[in-house]
Amino acid sequence: MATDIIIYHNPDCGTSRNTLAMIRNATIEPHVIEYLKTPPARALLVELIHRAGMTPRDLLREKGTPYVELGLNDTSLSDDALVDAMIAHPILINRPLVVSPLGVKLCRPSEAVLDLLPTGQLGAFAKEDGEQVVDASSQRIA
């Protein structure tokens, strides 16, 4: 089945790697965008946030970023200011963000991607840390 899936991916992130692996375990080869190398344009980022039903603050990543140094913990900052910060510093965009015909979602935890896949898993799947997500009969483990 040809399915257009896009993942905004950081290969250094375990959650992002697990999400990508689950997409591929559903026999789908997604469009992989390493957003630190190729960040989305401002208008696209705003659209993705909206389509995911999030606010810019919901998509902000704090850990391992200049979040505090840039004063982004100031709750009076506007959505535009937060988006501007993410455009200037793409590391502030939380990941992985996945776009599919079934919606847009920040896939944290990584198994959230299963809700966006139009096909089931090909077989069992365990995360890099060994946590079983899908069993041998391709059923999601609660």
N, C-alpha and C positions, 0 to 999 in steps of 0.2 A: 504494500500500500504506500503510495507516494504521499508523504505528509510534510508540510512545511513547518519546521520547528526551528526557532532561533534560541540560542543560549548565549547570554552575555556572561562570559566565562573568565575566570582567573585560574590558570593552571597551577598556581601555588596554593590554592585553597582546597582543602580536602572535601568540603561540602560541595564545592563546584565540580570537582572531579567525580564525586559519587553521583551527582545529578546527571552529569554527562554520561556516565557509565549506565545509569538506569534508562536513559533515552535510547542508548545504543542496544541495551538488552531487550528493548521493545522492537528491535530490528529497524530503527529509524536512525538515519544519519543526519543530524541537525546541521544547520548553519552555525558555526562556532565563531563568535566575535569575541576576541580578547580585548575587552573594553578598556584595559589600561593602555593598549597600543592604539586602538581605534575607538575612542569614546563616541557615544552617540551625540548628535547635534542637540542643541538645547530644545528645539521644538519636539524632536523625537523623544527625548528624555521626559519632557512634560507629558506627552501623549502616553508613554509607557506607564508612568506613575498613575495617571488618570485611569487607564484601562485596567490596571491592577487593583483599582479601588483603594489606593493608598494616598498618603500625603507625602510631600517631599521629606518631612522629618522621619516618616516610617522607613524610607529607603536609605537614610543616612547610616553609614557605618562609622562606629566610634573606634573600635579596636584596631590598633596598628595604623591609625590615620592622624592627620593634623586637626582632628575634631576640636579638641580642647584649645589648642594653640590658636585656632582661628575664631574662637569664641562662639562656636556653633551650639554650645550648651545654653546659650541665651534664648529662652523660650519666647522672647518678644520678636525674634527675627522673622521676617516675612517668608512665605513660601518662595517668592522670587529670589530672595537672598540665599536661601538654602540651595536652590537649583543652581544659582550662579556659582556657589562654592563647589558643588559637584562637577560642574563643567570645568572650572579652573583646576580642580584636584579630583580626577576620576576615581582615585582610591577611596574616596568618600562614598561612592556608589556601592551599596551592599550587593552581594552576589550569592548565588547565581540568579539572574532574572531570566525567566523562560517565557517565550511567546509561542503560542500554538493556536490552532483553529479553535481550541476550547477555552482560550483565555490567556491572560498574562498573570504571572505570579512570581513573587520572590520565593524561591524554593529553599527555605530554611525552616524546618529540616529538609534535607535533600529528598526524602520520600514524598514530599509535597508535589513533586513533579509527576507522580503517578496519576494525579487528578487531571493533568493536562495532556496525557497521552491517549490517543484514540485507539491504540492497540495495547494488548496486555503484554506482560513480560514474557520473554521467550522461555524462561526457566527460573530457577532459584537465583536470588541475588543477595549478596552480603556486602555491606559497606567495607571500606578499606580497613576499618578497625575490627571487622569480624561480625558486627551486628547484622543479624539476618533480617532482611526487609521483605523478601518474597520467598515463599517456600517452593519446594520441588514441583508442585502442581500449579505454579505461577500465581498463587493466591497471596495477597498482601497480608503480612503478619501484623496484627493490631498492636 
